[in-house]
Amino acid sequence: MVLIWDHQRPPGGLCASPSCQNVYLTQGSGLPRRYCSRRCATRERVASHRRSRAAR
């Protein structure tokens, strides 16, 4: 059983956004998820862009 689990992705995870503590489930194949929703991903991308613009 452990050998099978070593080759599979985890069934979910915690959102990568520091301001969000939501849990998400992985659905199907494709790229691994980092955020619980598109809204969280967009919020983090915009915040990163604003930080980089402010640093200039």
BALUM-355531 format. One record per atom (N, C-alpha, C): atom name; z negated, x negated, y negated; residue number from 1; residue in one letter. Coordinates in Angstrom, 2 decimals, always signed. Layout:
BEGIN
<r><a>CA</a><c3>Z</c3><c1>X</c1><c2>Y</c2><k>NUM</k><r>a</r></r>
...
//
This chain:
BEGIN
<r><a>N</a><c3>+0.00</c3><c1>-0.82</c1><c2>+1.19</c2><k>1</k><r>m</r></r>
<r><a>CA</a><c3>+0.00</c3><c1>+0.00</c1><c2>+0.00</c2><k>1</k><r>m</r></r>
<r><a>C</a><c3>+0.00</c3><c1>-0.87</c1><c2>-1.26</c2><k>1</k><r>m</r></r>
<r><a>N</a><c3>-0.74</c3><c1>-1.96</c1><c2>-1.26</c2><k>2</k><r>v</r></r>
<r><a>CA</a><c3>-0.81</c3><c1>-2.84</c1><c2>-2.43</c2><k>2</k><r>v</r></r>
<r><a>C</a><c3>+0.54</c3><c1>-3.49</c1><c2>-2.67</c2><k>2</k><r>v</r></r>
<r><a>N</a><c3>+1.24</c3><c1>-3.86</c1><c2>-1.63</c2><k>3</k><r>l</r></r>
<r><a>CA</a><c3>+2.54</c3><c1>-4.49</c1><c2>-1.76</c2><k>3</k><r>l</r></r>
<r><a>C</a><c3>+3.53</c3><c1>-3.56</c1><c2>-2.47</c2><k>3</k><r>l</r></r>
<r><a>N</a><c3>+3.51</c3><c1>-2.29</c1><c2>-2.18</c2><k>4</k><r>i</r></r>
<r><a>CA</a><c3>+4.38</c3><c1>-1.32</c1><c2>-2.84</c2><k>4</k><r>i</r></r>
<r><a>C</a><c3>+4.03</c3><c1>-1.22</c1><c2>-4.31</c2><k>4</k><r>i</r></r>
<r><a>N</a><c3>+2.77</c3><c1>-1.16</c1><c2>-4.66</c2><k>5</k><r>w</r></r>
<r><a>CA</a><c3>+2.33</c3><c1>-1.01</c1><c2>-6.04</c2><k>5</k><r>w</r></r>
<r><a>C</a><c3>+2.72</c3><c1>-2.22</c1><c2>-6.89</c2><k>5</k><r>w</r></r>
<r><a>N</a><c3>+2.73</c3><c1>-3.42</c1><c2>-6.31</c2><k>6</k><r>d</r></r>
<r><a>CA</a><c3>+3.09</c3><c1>-4.63</c1><c2>-7.05</c2><k>6</k><r>d</r></r>
<r><a>C</a><c3>+4.50</c3><c1>-4.57</c1><c2>-7.61</c2><k>6</k><r>d</r></r>
<r><a>N</a><c3>+5.39</c3><c1>-3.83</c1><c2>-7.00</c2><k>7</k><r>h</r></r>
<r><a>CA</a><c3>+6.78</c3><c1>-3.78</c1><c2>-7.44</c2><k>7</k><r>h</r></r>
<r><a>C</a><c3>+7.11</c3><c1>-2.54</c1><c2>-8.26</c2><k>7</k><r>h</r></r>
<r><a>N</a><c3>+6.15</c3><c1>-1.74</c1><c2>-8.58</c2><k>8</k><r>q</r></r>
<r><a>CA</a><c3>+6.39</c3><c1>-0.53</c1><c2>-9.35</c2><k>8</k><r>q</r></r>
<r><a>C</a><c3>+5.75</c3><c1>-0.64</c1><c2>-10.72</c2><k>8</k><r>q</r></r>
<r><a>N</a><c3>+6.29</c3><c1>+0.13</c1><c2>-11.66</c2><k>9</k><r>r</r></r>
<r><a>CA</a><c3>+5.68</c3><c1>+0.19</c1><c2>-12.99</c2><k>9</k><r>r</r></r>
<r><a>C</a><c3>+4.45</c3><c1>+1.08</c1><c2>-12.95</c2><k>9</k><r>r</r></r>
<r><a>N</a><c3>+3.52</c3><c1>+0.84</c1><c2>-13.86</c2><k>10</k><r>p</r></r>
<r><a>CA</a><c3>+2.36</c3><c1>+1.74</c1><c2>-13.93</c2><k>10</k><r>p</r></r>
<r><a>C</a><c3>+2.82</c3><c1>+3.16</c1><c2>-14.30</c2><k>10</k><r>p</r></r>
<r><a>N</a><c3>+2.11</c3><c1>+4.17</c1><c2>-13.87</c2><k>11</k><r>p</r></r>
<r><a>CA</a><c3>+2.53</c3><c1>+5.55</c1><c2>-14.13</c2><k>11</k><r>p</r></r>
<r><a>C</a><c3>+2.35</c3><c1>+6.00</c1><c2>-15.57</c2><k>11</k><r>p</r></r>
<r><a>N</a><c3>+1.76</c3><c1>+5.19</c1><c2>-16.42</c2><k>12</k><r>g</r></r>
<r><a>CA</a><c3>+1.56</c3><c1>+5.56</c1><c2>-17.82</c2><k>12</k><r>g</r></r>
<r><a>C</a><c3>+0.82</c3><c1>+4.47</c1><c2>-18.55</c2><k>12</k><r>g</r></r>
<r><a>N</a><c3>+0.28</c3><c1>+4.81</c1><c2>-19.70</c2><k>13</k><r>g</r></r>
<r><a>CA</a><c3>-0.46</c3><c1>+3.82</c1><c2>-20.47</c2><k>13</k><r>g</r></r>
<r><a>C</a><c3>-1.00</c3><c1>+4.39</c1><c2>-21.76</c2><k>13</k><r>g</r></r>
<r><a>N</a><c3>-1.57</c3><c1>+3.52</c1><c2>-22.59</c2><k>14</k><r>l</r></r>
<r><a>CA</a><c3>-2.07</c3><c1>+3.91</c1><c2>-23.90</c2><k>14</k><r>l</r></r>
<r><a>C</a><c3>-1.02</c3><c1>+3.60</c1><c2>-24.95</c2><k>14</k><r>l</r></r>
<r><a>N</a><c3>-0.95</c3><c1>+4.43</c1><c2>-25.96</c2><k>15</k><r>c</r></r>
<r><a>CA</a><c3>-0.01</c3><c1>+4.23</c1><c2>-27.06</c2><k>15</k><r>c</r></r>
<r><a>C</a><c3>-0.31</c3><c1>+2.88</c1><c2>-27.73</c2><k>15</k><r>c</r></r>
<r><a>N</a><c3>+0.75</c3><c1>+2.13</c1><c2>-28.08</c2><k>16</k><r>a</r></r>
<r><a>CA</a><c3>+0.60</c3><c1>+0.80</c1><c2>-28.69</c2><k>16</k><r>a</r></r>
<r><a>C</a><c3>+0.23</c3><c1>+0.86</c1><c2>-30.17</c2><k>16</k><r>a</r></r>
<r><a>N</a><c3>+0.25</c3><c1>+2.03</c1><c2>-30.76</c2><k>17</k><r>s</r></r>
<r><a>CA</a><c3>-0.11</c3><c1>+2.18</c1><c2>-32.16</c2><k>17</k><r>s</r></r>
<r><a>C</a><c3>-1.62</c3><c1>+2.05</c1><c2>-32.33</c2><k>17</k><r>s</r></r>
<r><a>N</a><c3>-2.09</c3><c1>+1.17</c1><c2>-33.24</c2><k>18</k><r>p</r></r>
<r><a>CA</a><c3>-3.53</c3><c1>+1.02</c1><c2>-33.43</c2><k>18</k><r>p</r></r>
<r><a>C</a><c3>-4.22</c3><c1>+2.28</c1><c2>-33.96</c2><k>18</k><r>p</r></r>
<r><a>N</a><c3>-3.46</c3><c1>+3.15</c1><c2>-34.61</c2><k>19</k><r>s</r></r>
<r><a>CA</a><c3>-4.06</c3><c1>+4.37</c1><c2>-35.17</c2><k>19</k><r>s</r></r>
<r><a>C</a><c3>-4.00</c3><c1>+5.55</c1><c2>-34.20</c2><k>19</k><r>s</r></r>
<r><a>N</a><c3>-3.50</c3><c1>+5.33</c1><c2>-33.00</c2><k>20</k><r>c</r></r>
<r><a>CA</a><c3>-3.35</c3><c1>+6.41</c1><c2>-32.02</c2><k>20</k><r>c</r></r>
<r><a>C</a><c3>-3.99</c3><c1>+5.99</c1><c2>-30.71</c2><k>20</k><r>c</r></r>
<r><a>N</a><c3>-4.70</c3><c1>+6.87</c1><c2>-30.08</c2><k>21</k><r>q</r></r>
<r><a>CA</a><c3>-5.33</c3><c1>+6.58</c1><c2>-28.79</c2><k>21</k><r>q</r></r>
<r><a>C</a><c3>-4.81</c3><c1>+7.52</c1><c2>-27.70</c2><k>21</k><r>q</r></r>
<r><a>N</a><c3>-3.62</c3><c1>+8.07</c1><c2>-27.88</c2><k>22</k><r>n</r></r>
<r><a>CA</a><c3>-3.05</c3><c1>+8.99</c1><c2>-26.90</c2><k>22</k><r>n</r></r>
<r><a>C</a><c3>-2.63</c3><c1>+8.25</c1><c2>-25.64</c2><k>22</k><r>n</r></r>
<r><a>N</a><c3>-2.66</c3><c1>+8.96</c1><c2>-24.54</c2><k>23</k><r>v</r></r>
<r><a>CA</a><c3>-2.21</c3><c1>+8.45</c1><c2>-23.25</c2><k>23</k><r>v</r></r>
<r><a>C</a><c3>-0.86</c3><c1>+9.11</c1><c2>-22.96</c2><k>23</k><r>v</r></r>
<r><a>N</a><c3>+0.08</c3><c1>+8.34</c1><c2>-22.38</c2><k>24</k><r>y</r></r>
<r><a>CA</a><c3>+1.37</c3><c1>+8.92</c1><c2>-22.02</c2><k>24</k><r>y</r></r>
<r><a>C</a><c3>+1.67</c3><c1>+8.65</c1><c2>-20.56</c2><k>24</k><r>y</r></r>
<r><a>N</a><c3>+2.54</c3><c1>+9.47</c1><c2>-20.00</c2><k>25</k><r>l</r></r>
<r><a>CA</a><c3>+3.00</c3><c1>+9.30</c1><c2>-18.62</c2><k>25</k><r>l</r></r>
<r><a>C</a><c3>+4.43</c3><c1>+8.82</c1><c2>-18.65</c2><k>25</k><r>l</r></r>
<r><a>N</a><c3>+4.76</c3><c1>+7.89</c1><c2>-17.76</c2><k>26</k><r>t</r></r>
<r><a>CA</a><c3>+6.13</c3><c1>+7.40</c1><c2>-17.63</c2><k>26</k><r>t</r></r>
<r><a>C</a><c3>+6.91</c3><c1>+8.44</c1><c2>-16.85</c2><k>26</k><r>t</r></r>
<r><a>N</a><c3>+8.06</c3><c1>+8.83</c1><c2>-17.38</c2><k>27</k><r>q</r></r>
<r><a>CA</a><c3>+8.88</c3><c1>+9.84</c1><c2>-16.72</c2><k>27</k><r>q</r></r>
<r><a>C</a><c3>+10.24</c3><c1>+9.25</c1><c2>-16.38</c2><k>27</k><r>q</r></r>
<r><a>N</a><c3>+10.50</c3><c1>+9.08</c1><c2>-15.11</c2><k>28</k><r>g</r></r>
<r><a>CA</a><c3>+11.80</c3><c1>+8.59</c1><c2>-14.66</c2><k>28</k><r>g</r></r>
<r><a>C</a><c3>+11.99</c3><c1>+7.11</c1><c2>-14.87</c2><k>28</k><r>g</r></r>
<r><a>N</a><c3>+13.23</c3><c1>+6.69</c1><c2>-14.73</c2><k>29</k><r>s</r></r>
<r><a>CA</a><c3>+13.56</c3><c1>+5.28</c1><c2>-14.89</c2><k>29</k><r>s</r></r>
<r><a>C</a><c3>+13.97</c3><c1>+5.03</c1><c2>-16.34</c2><k>29</k><r>s</r></r>
<r><a>N</a><c3>+14.30</c3><c1>+3.81</c1><c2>-16.64</c2><k>30</k><r>g</r></r>
<r><a>CA</a><c3>+14.70</c3><c1>+3.45</c1><c2>-17.99</c2><k>30</k><r>g</r></r>
<r><a>C</a><c3>+13.77</c3><c1>+2.40</c1><c2>-18.54</c2><k>30</k><r>g</r></r>
<r><a>N</a><c3>+13.87</c3><c1>+2.18</c1><c2>-19.83</c2><k>31</k><r>l</r></r>
<r><a>CA</a><c3>+13.04</c3><c1>+1.17</c1><c2>-20.48</c2><k>31</k><r>l</r></r>
<r><a>C</a><c3>+11.57</c3><c1>+1.57</c1><c2>-20.46</c2><k>31</k><r>l</r></r>
<r><a>N</a><c3>+10.67</c3><c1>+0.59</c1><c2>-20.34</c2><k>32</k><r>p</r></r>
<r><a>CA</a><c3>+9.25</c3><c1>+0.91</c1><c2>-20.39</c2><k>32</k><r>p</r></r>
<r><a>C</a><c3>+8.85</c3><c1>+1.41</c1><c2>-21.78</c2><k>32</k><r>p</r></r>
<r><a>N</a><c3>+7.93</c3><c1>+2.34</c1><c2>-21.81</c2><k>33</k><r>r</r></r>
<r><a>CA</a><c3>+7.48</c3><c1>+2.91</c1><c2>-23.08</c2><k>33</k><r>r</r></r>
<r><a>C</a><c3>+6.33</c3><c1>+2.11</c1><c2>-23.66</c2><k>33</k><r>r</r></r>
<r><a>N</a><c3>+6.22</c3><c1>+2.12</c1><c2>-24.99</c2><k>34</k><r>r</r></r>
<r><a>CA</a><c3>+5.09</c3><c1>+1.50</c1><c2>-25.67</c2><k>34</k><r>r</r></r>
<r><a>C</a><c3>+4.30</c3><c1>+2.54</c1><c2>-26.46</c2><k>34</k><r>r</r></r>
<r><a>N</a><c3>+4.98</c3><c1>+3.59</c1><c2>-26.89</c2><k>35</k><r>y</r></r>
<r><a>CA</a><c3>+4.36</c3><c1>+4.59</c1><c2>-27.75</c2><k>35</k><r>y</r></r>
<r><a>C</a><c3>+4.37</c3><c1>+5.95</c1><c2>-27.06</c2><k>35</k><r>y</r></r>
<r><a>N</a><c3>+3.44</c3><c1>+6.81</c1><c2>-27.44</c2><k>36</k><r>c</r></r>
<r><a>CA</a><c3>+3.32</c3><c1>+8.11</c1><c2>-26.81</c2><k>36</k><r>c</r></r>
<r><a>C</a><c3>+4.42</c3><c1>+9.08</c1><c2>-27.25</c2><k>36</k><r>c</r></r>
<r><a>N</a><c3>+5.00</c3><c1>+8.84</c1><c2>-28.44</c2><k>37</k><r>s</r></r>
<r><a>CA</a><c3>+6.03</c3><c1>+9.75</c1><c2>-28.95</c2><k>37</k><r>s</r></r>
<r><a>C</a><c3>+6.95</c3><c1>+9.00</c1><c2>-29.90</c2><k>37</k><r>s</r></r>
<r><a>N</a><c3>+8.06</c3><c1>+9.62</c1><c2>-30.24</c2><k>38</k><r>r</r></r>
<r><a>CA</a><c3>+8.97</c3><c1>+9.05</c1><c2>-31.23</c2><k>38</k><r>r</r></r>
<r><a>C</a><c3>+8.29</c3><c1>+8.97</c1><c2>-32.59</c2><k>38</k><r>r</r></r>
<r><a>N</a><c3>+7.46</c3><c1>+9.93</c1><c2>-32.88</c2><k>39</k><r>r</r></r>
<r><a>CA</a><c3>+6.75</c3><c1>+9.95</c1><c2>-34.16</c2><k>39</k><r>r</r></r>
<r><a>C</a><c3>+5.88</c3><c1>+8.71</c1><c2>-34.32</c2><k>39</k><r>r</r></r>
<r><a>N</a><c3>+5.12</c3><c1>+8.34</c1><c2>-33.30</c2><k>40</k><r>c</r></r>
<r><a>CA</a><c3>+4.28</c3><c1>+7.13</c1><c2>-33.36</c2><k>40</k><r>c</r></r>
<r><a>C</a><c3>+5.14</c3><c1>+5.88</c1><c2>-33.48</c2><k>40</k><r>c</r></r>
<r><a>N</a><c3>+6.23</c3><c1>+5.82</c1><c2>-32.73</c2><k>41</k><r>a</r></r>
<r><a>CA</a><c3>+7.12</c3><c1>+4.66</c1><c2>-32.79</c2><k>41</k><r>a</r></r>
<r><a>C</a><c3>+7.71</c3><c1>+4.51</c1><c2>-34.19</c2><k>41</k><r>a</r></r>
<r><a>N</a><c3>+8.15</c3><c1>+5.60</c1><c2>-34.78</c2><k>42</k><r>t</r></r>
<r><a>CA</a><c3>+8.73</c3><c1>+5.56</c1><c2>-36.12</c2><k>42</k><r>t</r></r>
<r><a>C</a><c3>+7.67</c3><c1>+5.16</c1><c2>-37.15</c2><k>42</k><r>t</r></r>
<r><a>N</a><c3>+6.48</c3><c1>+5.72</c1><c2>-37.04</c2><k>43</k><r>r</r></r>
<r><a>CA</a><c3>+5.39</c3><c1>+5.39</c1><c2>-37.97</c2><k>43</k><r>r</r></r>
<r><a>C</a><c3>+5.10</c3><c1>+3.89</c1><c2>-37.95</c2><k>43</k><r>r</r></r>
<r><a>N</a><c3>+5.04</c3><c1>+3.30</c1><c2>-36.76</c2><k>44</k><r>e</r></r>
<r><a>CA</a><c3>+4.77</c3><c1>+1.87</c1><c2>-36.63</c2><k>44</k><r>e</r></r>
<r><a>C</a><c3>+5.93</c3><c1>+1.02</c1><c2>-37.15</c2><k>44</k><r>e</r></r>
<r><a>N</a><c3>+7.16</c3><c1>+1.46</c1><c2>-36.89</c2><k>45</k><r>r</r></r>
<r><a>CA</a><c3>+8.33</c3><c1>+0.72</c1><c2>-37.37</c2><k>45</k><r>r</r></r>
<r><a>C</a><c3>+8.39</c3><c1>+0.72</c1><c2>-38.89</c2><k>45</k><r>r</r></r>
<r><a>N</a><c3>+8.12</c3><c1>+1.87</c1><c2>-39.51</c2><k>46</k><r>v</r></r>
<r><a>CA</a><c3>+8.12</c3><c1>+1.96</c1><c2>-40.98</c2><k>46</k><r>v</r></r>
<r><a>C</a><c3>+7.00</c3><c1>+1.13</c1><c2>-41.57</c2><k>46</k><r>v</r></r>
<r><a>N</a><c3>+5.82</c3><c1>+1.16</c1><c2>-40.97</c2><k>47</k><r>a</r></r>
<r><a>CA</a><c3>+4.69</c3><c1>+0.37</c1><c2>-41.46</c2><k>47</k><r>a</r></r>
<r><a>C</a><c3>+5.00</c3><c1>-1.12</c1><c2>-41.37</c2><k>47</k><r>a</r></r>
<r><a>N</a><c3>+5.64</c3><c1>-1.54</c1><c2>-40.29</c2><k>48</k><r>s</r></r>
<r><a>CA</a><c3>+6.01</c3><c1>-2.94</c1><c2>-40.13</c2><k>48</k><r>s</r></r>
<r><a>C</a><c3>+7.04</c3><c1>-3.35</c1><c2>-41.19</c2><k>48</k><r>s</r></r>
<r><a>N</a><c3>+7.99</c3><c1>-2.48</c1><c2>-41.44</c2><k>49</k><r>h</r></r>
<r><a>CA</a><c3>+9.01</c3><c1>-2.75</c1><c2>-42.46</c2><k>49</k><r>h</r></r>
<r><a>C</a><c3>+8.36</c3><c1>-2.88</c1><c2>-43.85</c2><k>49</k><r>h</r></r>
<r><a>N</a><c3>+7.45</c3><c1>-1.99</c1><c2>-44.15</c2><k>50</k><r>r</r></r>
<r><a>CA</a><c3>+6.77</c3><c1>-2.04</c1><c2>-45.46</c2><k>50</k><r>r</r></r>
<r><a>C</a><c3>+5.92</c3><c1>-3.30</c1><c2>-45.61</c2><k>50</k><r>r</r></r>
<r><a>N</a><c3>+5.26</c3><c1>-3.71</c1><c2>-44.53</c2><k>51</k><r>r</r></r>
<r><a>CA</a><c3>+4.48</c3><c1>-4.95</c1><c2>-44.59</c2><k>51</k><r>r</r></r>
<r><a>C</a><c3>+5.37</c3><c1>-6.16</c1><c2>-44.83</c2><k>51</k><r>r</r></r>
<r><a>N</a><c3>+6.52</c3><c1>-6.20</c1><c2>-44.16</c2><k>52</k><r>s</r></r>
<r><a>CA</a><c3>+7.43</c3><c1>-7.34</c1><c2>-44.34</c2><k>52</k><r>s</r></r>
<r><a>C</a><c3>+8.03</c3><c1>-7.36</c1><c2>-45.74</c2><k>52</k><r>s</r></r>
<r><a>N</a><c3>+8.30</c3><c1>-6.20</c1><c2>-46.30</c2><k>53</k><r>r</r></r>
<r><a>CA</a><c3>+8.84</c3><c1>-6.13</c1><c2>-47.68</c2><k>53</k><r>r</r></r>
<r><a>C</a><c3>+7.79</c3><c1>-6.53</c1><c2>-48.69</c2><k>53</k><r>r</r></r>
<r><a>N</a><c3>+6.54</c3><c1>-6.18</c1><c2>-48.44</c2><k>54</k><r>a</r></r>
<r><a>CA</a><c3>+5.45</c3><c1>-6.52</c1><c2>-49.37</c2><k>54</k><r>a</r></r>
<r><a>C</a><c3>+5.14</c3><c1>-8.02</c1><c2>-49.33</c2><k>54</k><r>a</r></r>
<r><a>N</a><c3>+5.41</c3><c1>-8.66</c1><c2>-48.20</c2><k>55</k><r>a</r></r>
<r><a>CA</a><c3>+5.11</c3><c1>-10.09</c1><c2>-48.06</c2><k>55</k><r>a</r></r>
<r><a>C</a><c3>+6.14</c3><c1>-10.96</c1><c2>-48.81</c2><k>55</k><r>a</r></r>
<r><a>N</a><c3>+7.27</c3><c1>-10.39</c1><c2>-49.14</c2><k>56</k><r>r</r></r>
<r><a>CA</a><c3>+8.32</c3><c1>-11.17</c1><c2>-49.84</c2><k>56</k><r>r</r></r>
<r><a>C</a><c3>+8.01</c3><c1>-11.42</c1><c2>-51.25</c2><k>56</k><r>r</r></r>
//
